[in-house]
Each structure stands twice: as C-alpha cells, then as structure tokens.
Amino acid sequence: FLDLRMPEIDGFGVLAELRAQDLAMPIIVLSAVTQRESVVKAFKSGAKSYLVKPLKPDQILRKTLEILKANF
C-alpha cells in the first residue's frame, strides 16, 4: 500500500522510483486524495488499484486478495 501524501516524498515520486528500479510488485494506492487527475496519474504511474480513505478493514482485505490473485 502506498499513500500519496507523505512528509519527505509524495507517492508519485515513490511510484516513479519503483518503476525506475523495474520492481514488478503490485502497488495499491490508499489515499484521501480524490481528484480524478491524481487517480489517473497513479494508474499511469503503475498503481494496480486506488482506494480512497477512510476504508473498513474488510474492504482493504478484499482488494488485497483480488490483487494478489491477479498477480501471483
């Protein structure tokens, strides 16, 4: 999971770094940011899913299992 708002580097910077290192791990963005541009940018940057906070634990678990089944 990756939040877009972090103190030292934003989530887009992290996504770019992961892509630059050619790491093929599935990333789920979990963020309070709801702007369409941010969601689209996250997917274009390599995110496999985008969840908007706040979430219930069962929603997070369901999405995690979905992504794991699709990628492993």
PDB file with SEQRES, HELIX, SHEET and CRYST1 records, atoms N, CA, C and O in Angstrom:
SEQRES   1 A   72  PHE LEU ASP LEU ARG MET PRO GLU ILE ASP GLY PHE GLY          
SEQRES   2 A   72  VAL LEU ALA GLU LEU ARG ALA GLN ASP LEU ALA MET PRO          
SEQRES   3 A   72  ILE ILE VAL LEU SER ALA VAL THR GLN ARG GLU SER VAL          
SEQRES   4 A   72  VAL LYS ALA PHE LYS SER GLY ALA LYS SER TYR LEU VAL          
SEQRES   5 A   72  LYS PRO LEU LYS PRO ASP GLN ILE LEU ARG LYS THR LEU          
SEQRES   6 A   72  GLU ILE LEU LYS ALA ASN PHE                                  
HELIX    1 AA1 GLY A   11  ALA A   20  1                                  10    
HELIX    2 AA2 ARG A   36  LYS A   44  1                                   9    
HELIX    3 AA3 PRO A   57  ASN A   71  1                                  15    
SHEET    1 AA1 2 ILE A  27  SER A  31  0                                        
SHEET    2 AA1 2 ALA A  47  VAL A  52  1                                        
CRYST1    1.000    1.000    1.000  90.00  90.00  90.00 P 1           1          
ATOM      1  N   PHE A   1       0.843  -1.182   0.000  1.00  0.00           N  
ATOM      2  CA  PHE A   1       0.000   0.000   0.000  1.00  0.00           C  
ATOM      3  C   PHE A   1       0.884   1.239   0.000  1.00  0.00           C  
ATOM      4  O   PHE A   1       1.976   1.250   0.569  1.00  0.00           O  
ATOM      5  N   LEU A   2       0.393   2.263  -0.641  1.00  0.00           N  
ATOM      6  CA  LEU A   2       1.155   3.496  -0.763  1.00  0.00           C  
ATOM      7  C   LEU A   2       0.219   4.686  -0.647  1.00  0.00           C  
ATOM      8  O   LEU A   2      -0.791   4.758  -1.346  1.00  0.00           O  
ATOM      9  N   ASP A   3       0.551   5.614   0.230  1.00  0.00           N  
ATOM     10  CA  ASP A   3      -0.209   6.857   0.339  1.00  0.00           C  
ATOM     11  C   ASP A   3       0.438   7.886  -0.579  1.00  0.00           C  
ATOM     12  O   ASP A   3       1.652   7.866  -0.781  1.00  0.00           O  
ATOM     13  N   LEU A   4      -0.362   8.776  -1.127  1.00  0.00           N  
ATOM     14  CA  LEU A   4       0.194   9.815  -1.996  1.00  0.00           C  
ATOM     15  C   LEU A   4       0.783  10.969  -1.209  1.00  0.00           C  
ATOM     16  O   LEU A   4       1.679  11.660  -1.693  1.00  0.00           O  
ATOM     17  N   ARG A   5       0.290  11.180  -0.005  1.00  0.00           N  
ATOM     18  CA  ARG A   5       0.775  12.292   0.825  1.00  0.00           C  
ATOM     19  C   ARG A   5       1.672  11.753   1.934  1.00  0.00           C  
ATOM     20  O   ARG A   5       1.214  11.111   2.879  1.00  0.00           O  
ATOM     21  N   MET A   6       2.965  12.033   1.786  1.00  0.00           N  
ATOM     22  CA  MET A   6       3.947  11.622   2.784  1.00  0.00           C  
ATOM     23  C   MET A   6       4.889  12.794   3.013  1.00  0.00           C  
ATOM     24  O   MET A   6       5.013  13.660   2.147  1.00  0.00           O  
ATOM     25  N   PRO A   7       5.555  12.839   4.163  1.00  0.00           N  
ATOM     26  CA  PRO A   7       6.359  14.012   4.510  1.00  0.00           C  
ATOM     27  C   PRO A   7       7.575  14.275   3.610  1.00  0.00           C  
ATOM     28  O   PRO A   7       7.796  15.422   3.223  1.00  0.00           O  
ATOM     29  N   GLU A   8       8.342  13.287   3.276  1.00  0.00           N  
ATOM     30  CA  GLU A   8       9.599  13.507   2.551  1.00  0.00           C  
ATOM     31  C   GLU A   8       9.450  13.446   1.032  1.00  0.00           C  
ATOM     32  O   GLU A   8      10.075  14.222   0.310  1.00  0.00           O  
ATOM     33  N   ILE A   9       8.631  12.535   0.559  1.00  0.00           N  
ATOM     34  CA  ILE A   9       8.443  12.333  -0.883  1.00  0.00           C  
ATOM     35  C   ILE A   9       6.981  11.958  -1.091  1.00  0.00           C  
ATOM     36  O   ILE A   9       6.401  11.230  -0.286  1.00  0.00           O  
ATOM     37  N   ASP A  10       6.393  12.455  -2.164  1.00  0.00           N  
ATOM     38  CA  ASP A  10       4.994  12.085  -2.388  1.00  0.00           C  
ATOM     39  C   ASP A  10       4.915  10.704  -3.040  1.00  0.00           C  
ATOM     40  O   ASP A  10       5.911  10.178  -3.536  1.00  0.00           O  
ATOM     41  N   GLY A  11       3.730  10.139  -3.029  1.00  0.00           N  
ATOM     42  CA  GLY A  11       3.537   8.797  -3.560  1.00  0.00           C  
ATOM     43  C   GLY A  11       3.890   8.668  -5.029  1.00  0.00           C  
ATOM     44  O   GLY A  11       4.329   7.607  -5.471  1.00  0.00           O  
ATOM     45  N   PHE A  12       3.704   9.739  -5.793  1.00  0.00           N  
ATOM     46  CA  PHE A  12       4.064   9.686  -7.207  1.00  0.00           C  
ATOM     47  C   PHE A  12       5.572   9.533  -7.374  1.00  0.00           C  
ATOM     48  O   PHE A  12       6.035   8.852  -8.288  1.00  0.00           O  
ATOM     49  N   GLY A  13       6.332  10.165  -6.493  1.00  0.00           N  
ATOM     50  CA  GLY A  13       7.784  10.004  -6.514  1.00  0.00           C  
ATOM     51  C   GLY A  13       8.191   8.577  -6.201  1.00  0.00           C  
ATOM     52  O   GLY A  13       9.114   8.037  -6.812  1.00  0.00           O  
ATOM     53  N   VAL A  14       7.505   7.971  -5.254  1.00  0.00           N  
ATOM     54  CA  VAL A  14       7.787   6.571  -4.904  1.00  0.00           C  
ATOM     55  C   VAL A  14       7.438   5.659  -6.079  1.00  0.00           C  
ATOM     56  O   VAL A  14       8.216   4.770  -6.426  1.00  0.00           O  
ATOM     57  N   LEU A  15       6.278   5.871  -6.691  1.00  0.00           N  
ATOM     58  CA  LEU A  15       5.898   5.064  -7.858  1.00  0.00           C  
ATOM     59  C   LEU A  15       6.930   5.196  -8.975  1.00  0.00           C  
ATOM     60  O   LEU A  15       7.290   4.203  -9.608  1.00  0.00           O  
ATOM     61  N   ALA A  16       7.402   6.402  -9.218  1.00  0.00           N  
ATOM     62  CA  ALA A  16       8.415   6.622 -10.255  1.00  0.00           C  
ATOM     63  C   ALA A  16       9.708   5.893  -9.915  1.00  0.00           C  
ATOM     64  O   ALA A  16      10.335   5.296 -10.789  1.00  0.00           O  
ATOM     65  N   GLU A  17      10.105   5.941  -8.658  1.00  0.00           N  
ATOM     66  CA  GLU A  17      11.331   5.256  -8.227  1.00  0.00           C  
ATOM     67  C   GLU A  17      11.198   3.745  -8.378  1.00  0.00           C  
ATOM     68  O   GLU A  17      12.136   3.081  -8.818  1.00  0.00           O  
ATOM     69  N   LEU A  18      10.049   3.201  -8.018  1.00  0.00           N  
ATOM     70  CA  LEU A  18       9.826   1.759  -8.168  1.00  0.00           C  
ATOM     71  C   LEU A  18       9.882   1.358  -9.641  1.00  0.00           C  
ATOM     72  O   LEU A  18      10.462   0.328  -9.985  1.00  0.00           O  
ATOM     73  N   ARG A  19       9.284   2.162 -10.502  1.00  0.00           N  
ATOM     74  CA  ARG A  19       9.337   1.883 -11.943  1.00  0.00           C  
ATOM     75  C   ARG A  19      10.757   1.986 -12.465  1.00  0.00           C  
ATOM     76  O   ARG A  19      11.174   1.170 -13.287  1.00  0.00           O  
ATOM     77  N   ALA A  20      11.510   2.984 -11.998  1.00  0.00           N  
ATOM     78  CA  ALA A  20      12.898   3.164 -12.443  1.00  0.00           C  
ATOM     79  C   ALA A  20      13.758   1.969 -12.052  1.00  0.00           C  
ATOM     80  O   ALA A  20      14.698   1.611 -12.762  1.00  0.00           O  
ATOM     81  N   GLN A  21      13.433   1.355 -10.918  1.00  0.00           N  
ATOM     82  CA  GLN A  21      14.183   0.183 -10.460  1.00  0.00           C  
ATOM     83  C   GLN A  21      13.628  -1.106 -11.049  1.00  0.00           C  
ATOM     84  O   GLN A  21      14.122  -2.193 -10.752  1.00  0.00           O  
ATOM     85  N   ASP A  22      12.600  -0.984 -11.884  1.00  0.00           N  
ATOM     86  CA  ASP A  22      11.974  -2.122 -12.555  1.00  0.00           C  
ATOM     87  C   ASP A  22      11.459  -3.162 -11.557  1.00  0.00           C  
ATOM     88  O   ASP A  22      11.566  -4.367 -11.789  1.00  0.00           O  
ATOM     89  N   LEU A  23      10.907  -2.685 -10.459  1.00  0.00           N  
ATOM     90  CA  LEU A  23      10.319  -3.589  -9.474  1.00  0.00           C  
ATOM     91  C   LEU A  23       8.876  -3.877  -9.879  1.00  0.00           C  
ATOM     92  O   LEU A  23       8.074  -2.956 -10.036  1.00  0.00           O  
ATOM     93  N   ALA A  24       8.559  -5.129 -10.045  1.00  0.00           N  
ATOM     94  CA  ALA A  24       7.260  -5.527 -10.586  1.00  0.00           C  
ATOM     95  C   ALA A  24       6.249  -5.883  -9.501  1.00  0.00           C  
ATOM     96  O   ALA A  24       5.387  -6.736  -9.716  1.00  0.00           O  
ATOM     97  N   MET A  25       6.341  -5.251  -8.356  1.00  0.00           N  
ATOM     98  CA  MET A  25       5.381  -5.551  -7.298  1.00  0.00           C  
ATOM     99  C   MET A  25       4.094  -4.765  -7.515  1.00  0.00           C  
ATOM    100  O   MET A  25       4.139  -3.611  -7.943  1.00  0.00           O  
ATOM    101  N   PRO A  26       2.949  -5.377  -7.224  1.00  0.00           N  
ATOM    102  CA  PRO A  26       1.694  -4.635  -7.371  1.00  0.00           C  
ATOM    103  C   PRO A  26       1.538  -3.608  -6.251  1.00  0.00           C  
ATOM    104  O   PRO A  26       1.713  -3.930  -5.076  1.00  0.00           O  
ATOM    105  N   ILE A  27       1.212  -2.386  -6.618  1.00  0.00           N  
ATOM    106  CA  ILE A  27       1.052  -1.305  -5.649  1.00  0.00           C  
ATOM    107  C   ILE A  27      -0.415  -0.897  -5.601  1.00  0.00           C  
ATOM    108  O   ILE A  27      -1.040  -0.644  -6.631  1.00  0.00           O  
ATOM    109  N   ILE A  28      -0.949  -0.838  -4.392  1.00  0.00           N  
ATOM    110  CA  ILE A  28      -2.295  -0.335  -4.166  1.00  0.00           C  
ATOM    111  C   ILE A  28      -2.153   1.021  -3.493  1.00  0.00           C  
ATOM    112  O   ILE A  28      -1.586   1.124  -2.405  1.00  0.00           O  
ATOM    113  N   VAL A  29      -2.665   2.054  -4.135  1.00  0.00           N  
ATOM    114  CA  VAL A  29      -2.651   3.386  -3.535  1.00  0.00           C  
ATOM    115  C   VAL A  29      -3.822   3.466  -2.563  1.00  0.00           C  
ATOM    116  O   VAL A  29      -4.957   3.140  -2.911  1.00  0.00           O  
ATOM    117  N   LEU A  30      -3.534   3.900  -1.354  1.00  0.00           N  
ATOM    118  CA  LEU A  30      -4.531   4.079  -0.297  1.00  0.00           C  
ATOM    119  C   LEU A  30      -4.392   5.518   0.162  1.00  0.00           C  
ATOM    120  O   LEU A  30      -3.457   5.854   0.889  1.00  0.00           O  
ATOM    121  N   SER A  31      -5.321   6.372  -0.259  1.00  0.00           N  
ATOM    122  CA  SER A  31      -5.129   7.799  -0.055  1.00  0.00           C  
ATOM    123  C   SER A  31      -6.451   8.523   0.152  1.00  0.00           C  
ATOM    124  O   SER A  31      -7.511   8.030  -0.232  1.00  0.00           O  
ATOM    125  N   ALA A  32      -6.373   9.692   0.760  1.00  0.00           N  
ATOM    126  CA  ALA A  32      -7.543  10.557   0.911  1.00  0.00           C  
ATOM    127  C   ALA A  32      -7.712  11.468  -0.302  1.00  0.00           C  
ATOM    128  O   ALA A  32      -8.714  12.175  -0.411  1.00  0.00           O  
ATOM    129  N   VAL A  33      -6.754  11.457  -1.199  1.00  0.00           N  
ATOM    130  CA  VAL A  33      -6.802  12.285  -2.403  1.00  0.00           C  
ATOM    131  C   VAL A  33      -7.844  11.703  -3.358  1.00  0.00           C  
ATOM    132  O   VAL A  33      -7.764  10.534  -3.736  1.00  0.00           O  
ATOM    133  N   THR A  34      -8.818  12.525  -3.744  1.00  0.00           N  
ATOM    134  CA  THR A  34      -9.906  12.035  -4.592  1.00  0.00           C  
ATOM    135  C   THR A  34      -9.971  12.703  -5.966  1.00  0.00           C  
ATOM    136  O   THR A  34     -10.846  12.370  -6.765  1.00  0.00           O  
ATOM    137  N   GLN A  35      -9.082  13.618  -6.250  1.00  0.00           N  
ATOM    138  CA  GLN A  35      -9.111  14.298  -7.549  1.00  0.00           C  
ATOM    139  C   GLN A  35      -8.862  13.298  -8.680  1.00  0.00           C  
ATOM    140  O   GLN A  35      -7.955  12.468  -8.616  1.00  0.00           O  
ATOM    141  N   ARG A  36      -9.685  13.403  -9.702  1.00  0.00           N  
ATOM    142  CA  ARG A  36      -9.594  12.495 -10.850  1.00  0.00           C  
ATOM    143  C   ARG A  36      -8.186  12.474 -11.443  1.00  0.00           C  
ATOM    144  O   ARG A  36      -7.676  11.416 -11.810  1.00  0.00           O  
ATOM    145  N   GLU A  37      -7.567  13.635 -11.532  1.00  0.00           N  
ATOM    146  CA  GLU A  37      -6.224  13.718 -12.114  1.00  0.00           C  
ATOM    147  C   GLU A  37      -5.221  12.879 -11.321  1.00  0.00           C  
ATOM    148  O   GLU A  37      -4.345  12.239 -11.902  1.00  0.00           O  
ATOM    149  N   SER A  38      -5.353  12.884 -10.007  1.00  0.00           N  
ATOM    150  CA  SER A  38      -4.440  12.108  -9.162  1.00  0.00           C  
ATOM    151  C   SER A  38      -4.667  10.613  -9.336  1.00  0.00           C  
ATOM    152  O   SER A  38      -3.715   9.833  -9.377  1.00  0.00           O  
ATOM    153  N   VAL A  39      -5.925  10.221  -9.438  1.00  0.00           N  
ATOM    154  CA  VAL A  39      -6.243   8.799  -9.635  1.00  0.00           C  
ATOM    155  C   VAL A  39      -5.684   8.323 -10.976  1.00  0.00           C  
ATOM    156  O   VAL A  39      -5.042   7.275 -11.046  1.00  0.00           O  
ATOM    157  N   VAL A  40      -5.925   9.081 -12.020  1.00  0.00           N  
ATOM    158  CA  VAL A  40      -5.422   8.721 -13.352  1.00  0.00           C  
ATOM    159  C   VAL A  40      -3.897   8.682 -13.350  1.00  0.00           C  
ATOM    160  O   VAL A  40      -3.300   7.758 -13.904  1.00  0.00           O  
ATOM    161  N   LYS A  41      -3.265   9.675 -12.734  1.00  0.00           N  
ATOM    162  CA  LYS A  41      -1.798   9.721 -12.669  1.00  0.00           C  
ATOM    163  C   LYS A  41      -1.248   8.510 -11.918  1.00  0.00           C  
ATOM    164  O   LYS A  41      -0.223   7.952 -12.310  1.00  0.00           O  
ATOM    165  N   ALA A  42      -1.919   8.101 -10.847  1.00  0.00           N  
ATOM    166  CA  ALA A  42      -1.467   6.932 -10.082  1.00  0.00           C  
ATOM    167  C   ALA A  42      -1.488   5.677 -10.951  1.00  0.00           C  
ATOM    168  O   ALA A  42      -0.530   4.904 -10.950  1.00  0.00           O  
ATOM    169  N   PHE A  43      -2.576   5.471 -11.693  1.00  0.00           N  
ATOM    170  CA  PHE A  43      -2.647   4.299 -12.567  1.00  0.00           C  
ATOM    171  C   PHE A  43      -1.607   4.378 -13.679  1.00  0.00           C  
ATOM    172  O   PHE A  43      -0.977   3.372 -14.003  1.00  0.00           O  
ATOM    173  N   LYS A  44      -1.419   5.543 -14.260  1.00  0.00           N  
ATOM    174  CA  LYS A  44      -0.406   5.701 -15.312  1.00  0.00           C  
ATOM    175  C   LYS A  44       1.004   5.506 -14.766  1.00  0.00           C  
ATOM    176  O   LYS A  44       1.920   5.150 -15.508  1.00  0.00           O  
ATOM    177  N   SER A  45       1.173   5.741 -13.467  1.00  0.00           N  
ATOM    178  CA  SER A  45       2.481   5.582 -12.822  1.00  0.00           C  
ATOM    179  C   SER A  45       2.726   4.158 -12.346  1.00  0.00           C  
ATOM    180  O   SER A  45       3.791   3.856 -11.809  1.00  0.00           O  
ATOM    181  N   GLY A  46       1.741   3.278 -12.540  1.00  0.00           N  
ATOM    182  CA  GLY A  46       1.958   1.874 -12.223  1.00  0.00           C  
ATOM    183  C   GLY A  46       1.128   1.290 -11.104  1.00  0.00           C  
ATOM    184  O   GLY A  46       1.275   0.105 -10.803  1.00  0.00           O  
ATOM    185  N   ALA A  47       0.268   2.060 -10.477  1.00  0.00           N  
ATOM    186  CA  ALA A  47      -0.585   1.513  -9.416  1.00  0.00           C  
ATOM    187  C   ALA A  47      -1.543   0.485 -10.007  1.00  0.00           C  
ATOM    188  O   ALA A  47      -2.053   0.669 -11.112  1.00  0.00           O  
ATOM    189  N   LYS A  48      -1.785  -0.592  -9.273  1.00  0.00           N  
ATOM    190  CA  LYS A  48      -2.724  -1.626  -9.711  1.00  0.00           C  
ATOM    191  C   LYS A  48      -4.143  -1.332  -9.254  1.00  0.00           C  
ATOM    192  O   LYS A  48      -5.106  -1.811  -9.852  1.00  0.00           O  
ATOM    193  N   SER A  49      -4.271  -0.542  -8.192  1.00  0.00           N  
ATOM    194  CA  SER A  49      -5.582  -0.189  -7.667  1.00  0.00           C  
ATOM    195  C   SER A  49      -5.463   1.113  -6.896  1.00  0.00           C  
ATOM    196  O   SER A  49      -4.367   1.539  -6.532  1.00  0.00           O  
ATOM    197  N   TYR A  50      -6.611   1.742  -6.653  1.00  0.00           N  
ATOM    198  CA  TYR A  50      -6.634   3.023  -5.943  1.00  0.00           C  
ATOM    199  C   TYR A  50      -7.818   2.992  -4.992  1.00  0.00           C  
ATOM    200  O   TYR A  50      -8.966   2.911  -5.430  1.00  0.00           O  
ATOM    201  N   LEU A  51      -7.551   3.057  -3.702  1.00  0.00           N  
ATOM    202  CA  LEU A  51      -8.594   3.054  -2.682  1.00  0.00           C  
ATOM    203  C   LEU A  51      -8.604   4.394  -1.969  1.00  0.00           C  
ATOM    204  O   LEU A  51      -7.551   4.962  -1.678  1.00  0.00           O  
ATOM    205  N   VAL A  52      -9.801   4.895  -1.689  1.00  0.00           N  
ATOM    206  CA  VAL A  52      -9.945   6.198  -1.041  1.00  0.00           C  
ATOM    207  C   VAL A  52     -10.268   6.006   0.435  1.00  0.00           C  
ATOM    208  O   VAL A  52     -11.194   5.279   0.795  1.00  0.00           O  
ATOM    209  N   LYS A  53      -9.484   6.676   1.284  1.00  0.00           N  
ATOM    210  CA  LYS A  53      -9.713   6.652   2.729  1.00  0.00           C  
ATOM    211  C   LYS A  53     -10.948   7.472   3.061  1.00  0.00           C  
ATOM    212  O   LYS A  53     -11.277   8.398   2.320  1.00  0.00           O  
ATOM    213  N   PRO A  54     -11.626   7.171   4.127  1.00  0.00           N  
ATOM    214  CA  PRO A  54     -11.413   6.058   5.053  1.00  0.00           C  
ATOM    215  C   PRO A  54     -12.019   4.771   4.492  1.00  0.00           C  
ATOM    216  O   PRO A  54     -12.969   4.797   3.708  1.00  0.00           O  
ATOM    217  N   LEU A  55     -11.454   3.670   4.908  1.00  0.00           N  
ATOM    218  CA  LEU A  55     -11.914   2.351   4.478  1.00  0.00           C  
ATOM    219  C   LEU A  55     -12.125   1.455   5.682  1.00  0.00           C  
ATOM    220  O   LEU A  55     -11.528   1.650   6.740  1.00  0.00           O  
ATOM    221  N   LYS A  56     -12.978   0.480   5.499  1.00  0.00           N  
ATOM    222  CA  LYS A  56     -13.163  -0.550   6.515  1.00  0.00           C  
ATOM    223  C   LYS A  56     -12.130  -1.642   6.253  1.00  0.00           C  
ATOM    224  O   LYS A  56     -11.751  -1.869   5.104  1.00  0.00           O  
ATOM    225  N   PRO A  57     -11.672  -2.318   7.300  1.00  0.00           N  
ATOM    226  CA  PRO A  57     -10.661  -3.369   7.121  1.00  0.00           C  
ATOM    227  C   PRO A  57     -11.062  -4.436   6.099  1.00  0.00           C  
ATOM    228  O   PRO A  57     -10.209  -4.930   5.361  1.00  0.00           O  
ATOM    229  N   ASP A  58     -12.340  -4.794   6.048  1.00  0.00           N  
ATOM    230  CA  ASP A  58     -12.746  -5.828   5.092  1.00  0.00           C  
ATOM    231  C   ASP A  58     -12.608  -5.350   3.645  1.00  0.00           C  
ATOM    232  O   ASP A  58     -12.372  -6.164   2.752  1.00  0.00           O  
ATOM    233  N   GLN A  59     -12.751  -4.058   3.403  1.00  0.00           N  
ATOM    234  CA  GLN A  59     -12.555  -3.521   2.053  1.00  0.00           C  
ATOM    235  C   GLN A  59     -11.088  -3.631   1.638  1.00  0.00           C  
ATOM    236  O   GLN A  59     -10.775  -3.969   0.496  1.00  0.00           O  
ATOM    237  N   ILE A  60     -10.210  -3.344   2.570  1.00  0.00           N  
ATOM    238  CA  ILE A  60      -8.772  -3.447   2.295  1.00  0.00           C  
ATOM    239  C   ILE A  60      -8.391  -4.903   2.045  1.00  0.00           C  
ATOM    240  O   ILE A  60      -7.640  -5.200   1.115  1.00  0.00           O  
ATOM    241  N   LEU A  61      -8.900  -5.797   2.862  1.00  0.00           N  
ATOM    242  CA  LEU A  61      -8.602  -7.220   2.706  1.00  0.00           C  
ATOM    243  C   LEU A  61      -9.110  -7.743   1.367  1.00  0.00           C  
ATOM    244  O   LEU A  61      -8.396  -8.463   0.670  1.00  0.00           O  
ATOM    245  N   ARG A  62     -10.329  -7.386   1.011  1.00  0.00           N  
ATOM    246  CA  ARG A  62     -10.907  -7.835  -0.260  1.00  0.00           C  
ATOM    247  C   ARG A  62     -10.055  -7.385  -1.451  1.00  0.00           C  
ATOM    248  O   ARG A  62      -9.763  -8.178  -2.346  1.00  0.00           O  
ATOM    249  N   LYS A  63      -9.664  -6.126  -1.455  1.00  0.00           N  
ATOM    250  CA  LYS A  63      -8.859  -5.597  -2.564  1.00  0.00           C  
ATOM    251  C   LYS A  63      -7.476  -6.243  -2.588  1.00  0.00           C  
ATOM    252  O   LYS A  63      -6.946  -6.540  -3.659  1.00  0.00           O  
ATOM    253  N   THR A  64      -6.895  -6.460  -1.418  1.00  0.00           N  
ATOM    254  CA  THR A  64      -5.587  -7.112  -1.342  1.00  0.00           C  
ATOM    255  C   THR A  64      -5.642  -8.509  -1.939  1.00  0.00           C  
ATOM    256  O   THR A  64      -4.780  -8.880  -2.737  1.00  0.00           O  
ATOM    257  N   LEU A  65      -6.643  -9.280  -1.561  1.00  0.00           N  
ATOM    258  CA  LEU A  65      -6.786 -10.638  -2.096  1.00  0.00           C  
ATOM    259  C   LEU A  65      -7.010 -10.615  -3.608  1.00  0.00           C  
ATOM    260  O   LEU A  65      -6.470 -11.452  -4.332  1.00  0.00           O  
ATOM    261  N   GLU A  66      -7.797  -9.669  -4.074  1.00  0.00           N  
ATOM    262  CA  GLU A  66      -8.054  -9.530  -5.513  1.00  0.00           C  
ATOM    263  C   GLU A  66      -6.758  -9.264  -6.276  1.00  0.00           C  
ATOM    264  O   GLU A  66      -6.498  -9.888  -7.305  1.00  0.00           O  
ATOM    265  N   ILE A  67      -5.956  -8.347  -5.776  1.00  0.00           N  
ATOM    266  CA  ILE A  67      -4.692  -8.002  -6.441  1.00  0.00           C  
ATOM    267  C   ILE A  67      -3.709  -9.169  -6.379  1.00  0.00           C  
ATOM    268  O   ILE A  67      -3.029  -9.454  -7.365  1.00  0.00           O  
ATOM    269  N   LEU A  68      -3.627  -9.838  -5.249  1.00  0.00           N  
ATOM    270  CA  LEU A  68      -2.721 -10.987  -5.121  1.00  0.00           C  
ATOM    271  C   LEU A  68      -3.111 -12.102  -6.084  1.00  0.00           C  
ATOM    272  O   LEU A  68      -2.245 -12.684  -6.738  1.00  0.00           O  
ATOM    273  N   LYS A  69      -4.392 -12.402  -6.178  1.00  0.00           N  
ATOM    274  CA  LYS A  69      -4.846 -13.460  -7.093  1.00  0.00           C  
ATOM    275  C   LYS A  69      -4.548 -13.099  -8.544  1.00  0.00           C  
ATOM    276  O   LYS A  69      -4.201 -13.970  -9.342  1.00  0.00           O  
ATOM    277  N   ALA A  70      -4.679 -11.842  -8.884  1.00  0.00           N  
ATOM    278  CA  ALA A  70      -4.454 -11.410 -10.264  1.00  0.00           C  
ATOM    279  C   ALA A  70      -2.975 -11.360 -10.641  1.00  0.00           C  
ATOM    280  O   ALA A  70      -2.635 -11.423 -11.823  1.00  0.00           O  
ATOM    281  N   ASN A  71      -2.091 -11.246  -9.640  1.00  0.00           N  
ATOM    282  CA  ASN A  71      -0.672 -11.029  -9.940  1.00  0.00           C  
ATOM    283  C   ASN A  71       0.257 -12.157  -9.530  1.00  0.00           C  
ATOM    284  O   ASN A  71       1.438 -12.134  -9.878  1.00  0.00           O  
ATOM    285  N   PHE A  72      -0.247 -13.143  -8.800  1.00  0.00           N  
ATOM    286  CA  PHE A  72       0.649 -14.223  -8.350  1.00  0.00           C  
ATOM    287  C   PHE A  72       0.017 -15.580  -8.528  1.00  0.00           C  
ATOM    288  O   PHE A  72       0.632 -16.595  -8.201  1.00  0.00           O  
TER     289      PHE A  72                                                      
END                                                                             
